[in-house]
Amino acid sequence: MNYTNYEQKMVERCSFALVGWPVPGPVRNPSKVGGRSGVNKLLDAFQDGTCHWVKLTDEELLVRMKDNRARAARGEPVYVLRKGRNRAPLKQRGADIVVSSDGSSSSSDGSSSDSDDC
């Protein structure tokens, strides 16, 4: 589950929300709820039903989306951008492959292969 972008990825995209989150703060990865006591509190809430998933109606979803946008406008981290990709060129790995005039190829490590091999 995408905990970092819970509001965008789970609530706004899928129209599902967690109700009754028992740990102070926003919905987040269970490994970040404060150790064993936090995880036990979360587990107990799921087992007794006080914390559960609900399908939002269209009206509830619109209200939630407006609230999220207002929170983001105030500077709260509602929509967290993904880390960008490293655009550095890949280094060539392995042996260089040389193609001869007869269509076969060989690598600098001495192995060879035919171009028709699968």
C-alpha positions, 0 to 999 in steps of 0.5 A, spaced: 500 500 500 502 507 498 502 510 505 506 516 503 500 518 498 494 515 502 490 520 500 491 521 493 492 513 491 487 510 496 482 515 497 481 519 491 483 514 486 480 508 489 474 511 493 476 507 499 478 510 506 480 507 513 475 509 518 478 509 526 485 510 525 487 508 532 494 511 532 495 519 533 497 522 526 496 520 519 495 513 516 502 511 515 506 504 514 505 500 521 512 499 521 512 507 523 506 507 528 511 507 534 513 500 536 510 494 538 505 498 542 503 502 536 502 496 532 498 492 537 493 498 538 493 498 530 492 490 530 487 490 536 483 496 532 482 492 526 480 485 529 475 489 533 472 493 527 473 500 530 478 501 524 476 498 518 475 500 510 469 504 507 467 505 500 466 513 500 460 515 496 461 520 490 459 526 495 464 524 501 469 523 495 468 530 493 468 533 500 475 529 501 478 531 495 476 539 496 479 538 503 485 535 501 486 540 496 485 546 501 490 542 506 495 542 500 494 549 499 496 551 506 502 547 505 501 540 508 504 534 505 498 531 502 500 530 495 508 527 496 512 527 489 515 521 487 523 521 487 525 522 480 529 517 476 536 517 475 537 519 468 545 517 468 546 513 462 547 506 464 554 503 463 556 497 459 556 491 462 559 484 460 563 483 454 563 487 448 560 483 442 563 483 435 559 481 429 562 478 423 561 478 416 558 471 416 552 473 421 555 470 427 557 474 433 562 473 438 564 476 445 571 478 447 570 473 452 571 467 447 564 465 447 560 465 440 553 465 438 549 464 431 544 470 430 539 465 429 539 462 436 533 463 440 
